[in-house]
Amino acid sequence: MFNRNKKEEENFLDLDDRLIIWNEENLSCDIHYVTEVNDESVIVAGRAVVPKKMCNVATSSEGRVYMYQAPAVAIQHIETLAKLEQSIVLQSITNYKPEPKENPNLDMKFWALAGLLFVAIIAAAFSEESR
């Protein structure tokens, strides 16, 4: 009955839940495989983020079916939210900066020991001269 997109089938074989977005104005619908469901929303990665409490939920032999009925303006809004969420995730991945490493030249113990060694060598050299 539902034709699966090959890419979606490869990535989301474990989750058989579907989201049906019904456009009341155009009398059309989009059917997507759900990538994540949490307490607040039903998410189809990069395509839609729908409030869970506004969905009618049914079960089928393959899994849950979330049905969201909305006018075209609301559908544009949920698609915009999905794109925004995806760009935020991508931005946080690309802006990753590792923690700066401490400069070993600033190690005060090393420089204190080097200074004491230098003073000891100078003191030994002058004590040899005075003999």
BELTA-V677350 format. One record per pair of residues at least 4 apart in sequence whose C-alpha atoms are under 8 Angstrom apart, sorted by sequence separation. I is the first residue (numbers start at 1). J is the second residue. If there is no record, write none. Layout:
<<I/J> <I/J>>
//
This chain:
<<4/8> <5/9> <6/10> <7/11> <8/12> <9/13> <12/16> <23/27> <24/28> <37/41> <38/42> <44/48> <50/54> <51/55> <59/63> <60/64> <70/74> <71/75> <72/76> <73/77> <74/78> <75/79> <76/80> <77/81> <78/82> <79/83> <80/84> <81/85> <82/86> <83/87> <84/88> <85/89> <86/90> <87/91> <88/92> <89/93> <90/94> <91/95> <92/96> <103/107> <107/111> <108/112> <109/113> <110/114> <111/115> <112/116> <113/117> <114/118> <115/119> <116/120> <117/121> <118/122> <119/123> <120/124> <121/125> <122/126> <123/127> <124/128> <125/129> <126/130> <127/131> <4/9> <8/13> <22/27> <23/28> <37/42> <43/48> <44/49> <50/55> <59/64> <60/65> <70/75> <22/28> <23/29> <36/42> <37/43> <43/49> <58/64> <59/65> <22/29> <36/43> <42/49> <43/50> <57/64> <58/65> <21/29> <22/30> <34/42> <35/43> <36/44> <41/49> <42/50> <57/65> <58/66> <20/29> <21/30> <34/43> <35/44> <36/45> <41/50> <42/51> <57/66> <58/67> <20/30> <21/31> <34/44> <35/45> <41/51> <42/52> <56/66> <57/67> <19/30> <20/31> <33/44> <34/45> <40/51> <41/52> <55/66> <56/67> <19/31> <20/32> <32/44> <40/52> <41/53> <55/67> <56/68> <18/31> <19/32> <39/52> <40/53> <55/68> <18/32> <19/33> <54/68> <55/69> <18/33> <19/34> <17/33> <18/34> <16/33> <17/34> <15/33> <16/34> <50/68> <15/34> <15/35> <12/33> <12/35> <19/42> <8/33> <19/44> <50/78> <49/78> <48/78> <49/79> <48/79> <47/79> <48/80> <49/81> <46/79> <48/81> <49/82> <48/82> <47/82> <48/83> <46/82> <47/83> <45/82> <46/83> <44/82> <43/82> <46/85> <46/86> <45/86> <17/62> <18/63> <20/65> <22/67> <24/69> <16/62> <17/63> <18/64> <19/65> <20/66> <21/67> <22/68> <23/69> <24/70> <25/71> <26/72> <16/63> <17/64> <18/65> <19/66> <20/67> <21/68> <22/69> <23/70> <24/71> <25/72> <15/63> <16/64> <17/65> <18/66> <19/67> <20/68> <21/69> <22/70> <23/71> <24/72> <17/66> <19/68> <21/70> <23/72> <23/75> <21/75>>
//
